[in-house]
């Protein structure tokens, strides 16, 4: 039986994952942003950490996001711990792209929620392919 990785090894894993890891505190301020988040969203960690999640949430989706975020912080429950959520997001140049993610609630020693971690994948290419396929199907059905 192997030994369990130590905290340093787990921290290195999170930093080196191909998927973005974004951690925010209960108010929605970004407290961690790994290298893949830099690639997916275009902002370096030095510019993302300390800012609101609004930097990656398109304005049209903000109300729904913050309503859900507040409910999750209040109840300690989210269906997105196991269900994949697909939504639009903003990158550093202001362009929208498609992301998919799950979240994990982080709890302090007292059991209180100390933050939320999202593991995010850029699915823009998949989304564009699906849109093109839908367009082609509509064209075929119209003929």
DAFENRA-V552570 format. One record per residue. N is the residue number from 1. SS is DSSP state (H for helix, E for strand, - for the rest). D_CENTER is the distance of its C-alpha to the mean C-alpha in whole Angstrom. Layout:
N:SS:D_CENTER / N:SS:D_CENTER
//
This chain:
1:-:34 / 2:-:31 / 3:-:30 / 4:-:27 / 5:-:25 / 6:-:25 / 7:H:23 / 8:H:23 / 9:H:22 / 10:H:19 / 11:H:18 / 12:H:19 / 13:H:17 / 14:H:14 / 15:H:15 / 16:H:16 / 17:-:14 / 18:-:13 / 19:-:9 / 20:E:7 / 21:E:7 / 22:E:6 / 23:E:9 / 24:E:10 / 25:-:14 / 26:-:15 / 27:-:16 / 28:-:12 / 29:E:13 / 30:E:11 / 31:E:13 / 32:E:12 / 33:E:10 / 34:-:11 / 35:H:13 / 36:H:11 / 37:H:9 / 38:H:12 / 39:H:13 / 40:H:10 / 41:H:10 / 42:-:14 / 43:-:14 / 44:-:16 / 45:H:14 / 46:H:18 / 47:H:17 / 48:H:13 / 49:-:14 / 50:-:16 / 51:-:15 / 52:E:13 / 53:H:10 / 54:H:12 / 55:H:12 / 56:H:9 / 57:-:10 / 58:-:13 / 59:H:16 / 60:H:17 / 61:H:14 / 62:H:14 / 63:H:17 / 64:H:15 / 65:H:12 / 66:H:14 / 67:H:16 / 68:H:14 / 69:H:12 / 70:H:16 / 71:H:17 / 72:H:15 / 73:H:16 / 74:H:20 / 75:H:20 / 76:-:18 / 77:-:17 / 78:-:14 / 79:H:14 / 80:H:11 / 81:H:12 / 82:-:14 / 83:-:13 / 84:-:10 / 85:E:9 / 86:E:9 / 87:E:9 / 88:E:10 / 89:E:9 / 90:E:11 / 91:-:12 / 92:-:15 / 93:-:18 / 94:-:17 / 95:-:16 / 96:E:14 / 97:E:12 / 98:E:11 / 99:E:7 / 100:E:7 / 101:E:5 / 102:E:7 / 103:E:7 / 104:E:11 / 105:E:13 / 106:E:15 / 107:E:18 / 108:-:21 / 109:-:25 / 110:-:26 / 111:-:23 / 112:-:21 / 113:E:18 / 114:E:17 / 115:E:13 / 116:E:10 / 117:E:8 / 118:E:4 / 119:E:5 / 120:E:4 / 121:E:7 / 122:E:9 / 123:-:12 / 124:H:14 / 125:H:17 / 126:H:17 / 127:H:16 / 128:H:19 / 129:H:21 / 130:H:21 / 131:H:22 / 132:H:25 / 133:H:26 / 134:H:26 / 135:H:28 / 136:H:30 / 137:H:31 / 138:H:32 / 139:H:34 / 140:H:36 / 141:H:36 / 142:H:38 / 143:-:40
//
